[in-house]
Amino acid sequence: MRHSPRWMAGCLVASVVLLSACATVEEESAALSGGYTYDGKQVKLEAEAMERLDIQSAPVRKAARGSQLVIPYAAVVYGADGETWAYESPESLTFQRAPILIDRIDGGKAFLSDGPRPGTQVVTQGAPELLGAEMGIDQ
């Protein structure tokens, strides 16, 4: 059976893409592996894992008009059943789910009808890795 050069080139490109995707997943898992604990409620990172994952956060704030809470849309996490939450940080290197109720999304902001108190830090970068830690994906 003969294969055209185009077919073989396509297979080669697909293989490279798949291998690079696998490497990225392994690198992310390695960055978290062994650098945290999860007690069923909170993910506690070691300082080295926090640095490697480059976890970033922003405070919950009140909208300029009205009493709605506002968080960056990047902080919103959607669950498999449609539930929404953000990871809040009650203390240094510690993260837990905080349920949120989204009223509307406007650009890069999520306006909430319910959520963490103003001033609470919510994760804007690194939430997928925290979720992976909860689910034990890296182990």
Salt bridges, closest charged atoms under 4 A:
ASP106 OD2 - ARG104 NH1 3.70
GLU134 OE1 - ARG97 NH2 2.90
